[in-house]
Structure formats: C-alpha cells, structure tokens
Amino acid sequence: MNTSMLLVSALLVLCTVIPFVILNKSGKGDLKIMSKEVKKLLVESQLKFDLKESWGNSFIGLDSNNRKLVFSKVFDGVVALENIDLEEVSNVKIEKKTQLVKSNNRKETVLEKLDLEISFLDHEREAKTLNFYDINSIYMEDYELVRAEKWNTAINNILKGNIKTAKVA
C-alpha cells in the first residue's frame, strides 16, 4: 500500500511539472537563436552595447561609440536582424496606432501597433520601421510605449551629436 501511494504521488507530481518544463523550454528556443545571431553580429562588427534591452521576441542594442543600432526580432523561428548606422539617420520618431474601444459602458484606448520609424539622410532610401508591439502578435503589451520613448530619446541624443558635428564641419 505504501509503495503504490508513493508511485501515484510521483506520477501526479510529474504530470503537473512536465507541462511547465516543456512550455518553458519551447519558448526559449527562438530566444537562443536570436541571441546567437546578435552575438555573431557583435563579434563581426566589433560592437559593444552601451544600452541594450530584450523583451518578448525582440532585442535592441545601441553602441554610441560606433554609432550603431541593432534591432532583432524572431518570427516563426526566423531571426530578422537590423544593423543601422546612425551616421546615416536623420530622424527617429514613434509611430503608434490606437483604437477607441467601448467596454463596460466606458471608452478605452487600446494600443494596436507601436513602431519606431527611422528616416535616413538619403531621402531616396526608404525609412525603416522597428516594430515594438503589434496587437496581432502572440505577446501581450508590456510597457512598450515607455520602452519606445526611452529608445527614441537615446537615439535622438546620439543624433544630436551628428547634427553638432555636421554644423561644425
């Protein structure tokens, strides 16, 4: 009787723990792939991030000495990696799309999409859009607006340095 009770208890514990372990491991596969690609780019480009942040399936890093911005996002196991030279950037701004939704007799503003739009000095070159949040993705909103504002400020501070050196020259 004692061994059968021990066996049933062990099976119940395993049935409870194993799903959490599987879910935890499956979610980190994409992050490992993204991390590997970012590290590879760091070595190849000899970058050192002064400021970096990772959330959900996204990563952003800034090397102020080399004036480079790296943005990475994973889509279905495929890593999209952007290495942007800030010497070529003219402007950075936040683009957000919201929708007014009525719930419980109140109107709420719901964030649908949040991007950081990067414009280049060469006006022929198409602007780059770095997606911080999309309501259609699998991740919930997690302070993305604050995060986008922080990165907008950090990049614009470096761009002000570009403008000062351009005016001196």
C-alpha positions as CSV (number, residue, x, y, z in Angstrom):
1,M,0.0,0.0,0.0
2,N,2.8,2.4,0.9
3,T,4.7,1.9,-2.4
4,S,1.5,2.3,-4.5
5,M,0.7,5.5,-2.8
6,L,4.3,6.7,-3.4
7,L,4.0,5.7,-7.1
8,V,0.7,7.6,-7.5
9,S,2.1,10.7,-5.8
10,A,5.2,10.6,-8.0
11,L,3.0,10.3,-11.2
12,L,0.8,13.2,-10.1
13,V,3.9,15.4,-9.5
14,L,5.3,14.5,-12.9
15,C,2.0,15.2,-14.6
16,T,2.0,18.6,-13.0
17,V,5.6,19.6,-13.6
18,I,6.3,18.2,-17.0
19,P,3.9,20.6,-18.9
20,F,5.6,23.6,-17.3
21,V,9.1,22.3,-18.2
22,I,8.0,21.7,-21.8
23,L,6.4,25.1,-22.2
24,N,9.4,26.8,-20.7
25,K,11.9,25.1,-23.0
26,S,9.8,25.6,-26.1
27,G,9.6,29.4,-25.6
28,K,13.3,29.8,-25.2
29,G,14.3,28.2,-28.5
30,D,13.6,31.3,-30.5
31,L,15.4,33.5,-28.0
32,K,18.5,31.3,-28.2
33,I,18.6,31.6,-31.9
34,M,18.2,35.4,-31.7
35,S,20.8,35.7,-29.0
36,K,23.3,33.7,-31.1
37,E,22.7,35.9,-34.2
38,V,23.2,39.1,-32.1
39,K,26.4,37.8,-30.6
40,K,27.7,36.8,-34.0
41,L,27.0,40.4,-35.3
42,L,28.7,41.8,-32.2
43,V,31.9,39.9,-32.9
44,E,31.8,40.6,-36.7
45,S,31.1,44.3,-36.4
46,Q,33.2,44.8,-33.2
47,L,30.3,46.4,-31.4
48,K,29.9,47.0,-27.7
49,F,26.4,47.9,-26.5
50,D,26.1,50.8,-24.1
51,L,22.4,50.2,-23.8
52,K,20.5,47.0,-24.6
53,E,17.2,45.5,-23.9
54,S,15.4,42.3,-24.6
55,W,11.6,41.6,-24.3
56,G,9.2,39.1,-25.7
57,N,10.8,38.0,-29.0
58,S,12.7,41.3,-29.6
59,F,16.1,42.8,-28.8
60,I,17.5,46.3,-29.3
61,G,21.0,47.5,-28.6
62,L,22.9,50.7,-29.0
63,D,26.6,51.3,-29.5
64,S,27.2,55.0,-29.1
65,N,30.9,54.8,-29.8
66,N,30.4,53.2,-33.2
67,R,27.0,54.9,-33.7
68,K,25.2,51.7,-34.4
69,L,21.7,50.5,-33.6
70,V,20.9,46.8,-33.7
71,F,17.3,45.6,-33.6
72,S,16.3,41.9,-33.8
73,K,13.0,40.2,-33.8
74,V,12.1,36.5,-34.2
75,F,9.2,35.4,-36.5
76,D,8.4,31.7,-36.6
77,G,12.0,30.7,-35.8
78,V,13.5,33.1,-38.4
79,V,15.6,36.0,-37.0
80,A,15.2,39.4,-38.6
81,L,18.3,41.5,-37.7
82,E,18.7,45.2,-38.5
83,N,22.1,46.8,-38.1
84,I,21.6,50.6,-38.6
85,D,24.4,53.1,-39.0
86,L,23.2,56.2,-37.1
87,E,25.6,58.3,-39.2
88,E,23.1,57.8,-42.0
89,V,20.0,58.6,-39.9
90,S,18.3,62.0,-40.0
91,N,15.3,61.4,-37.7
92,V,13.7,58.9,-35.3
93,K,10.1,59.1,-34.2
94,I,7.5,57.0,-32.5
95,E,4.5,55.8,-34.6
96,K,1.6,54.5,-32.6
97,K,-1.7,53.3,-33.8
98,T,-4.6,53.1,-31.2
99,Q,-8.2,52.3,-31.3
100,L,-11.0,53.5,-29.1
101,V,-12.9,50.5,-27.8
102,K,-16.1,50.6,-25.7
103,S,-16.2,48.2,-22.8
104,N,-18.4,48.2,-19.7
105,N,-20.0,51.5,-20.8
106,R,-16.6,53.1,-20.9
107,K,-14.3,54.1,-23.8
108,E,-10.8,52.8,-23.6
109,T,-7.9,53.5,-25.8
110,V,-6.2,50.2,-26.9
111,L,-2.7,50.2,-28.4
112,E,-2.8,48.3,-31.7
113,K,0.7,48.9,-33.0
114,L,3.8,50.7,-31.9
115,D,6.8,51.3,-34.1
116,L,10.0,53.3,-34.1
117,E,10.4,54.9,-37.5
118,I,13.9,55.7,-38.7
119,S,14.4,58.2,-41.5
120,F,17.6,58.5,-43.4
121,L,19.7,61.4,-44.6
122,D,19.4,59.9,-48.1
123,H,15.8,60.7,-48.9
124,E,15.8,58.1,-51.6
125,R,16.3,55.4,-49.0
126,E,13.1,54.0,-47.5
127,A,12.5,54.6,-43.8
128,K,13.0,51.6,-41.5
129,T,10.3,50.6,-39.1
130,L,11.2,48.8,-35.9
131,N,8.2,47.1,-34.5
132,F,7.9,47.3,-30.7
133,Y,4.4,46.0,-30.4
134,D,1.6,44.6,-32.5
135,I,-1.7,43.5,-31.1
136,N,-1.8,40.6,-33.6
137,S,1.4,39.0,-32.2
138,I,1.3,36.4,-29.5
139,Y,2.8,38.7,-26.9
140,M,0.9,40.9,-24.5
141,E,1.6,44.6,-24.2
142,D,4.4,45.0,-21.6
143,Y,5.3,48.7,-21.2
144,E,6.2,49.0,-24.9
145,L,5.3,52.7,-25.1
146,V,7.7,53.6,-22.2
147,R,10.3,51.4,-23.9
148,A,9.9,53.0,-27.3
149,E,10.1,56.5,-25.7
150,K,13.3,55.5,-23.9
151,W,14.9,54.3,-27.1
152,N,13.6,57.3,-29.1
153,T,15.3,59.6,-26.6
154,A,18.5,57.6,-26.6
155,I,18.8,57.5,-30.4
156,N,17.9,61.2,-30.7
157,N,20.6,62.1,-28.2
158,I,23.2,60.4,-30.4
159,L,21.7,62.1,-33.5
160,K,22.1,65.5,-31.9
161,G,25.8,64.7,-31.7
162,N,25.6,64.1,-35.5
163,I,23.9,67.4,-36.1
164,K,26.6,69.3,-34.0
165,T,29.5,67.7,-35.9
166,A,27.7,68.5,-39.2
167,K,27.3,72.1,-38.2
168,V,30.9,72.4,-37.2
169,A,32.2,71.0,-40.4
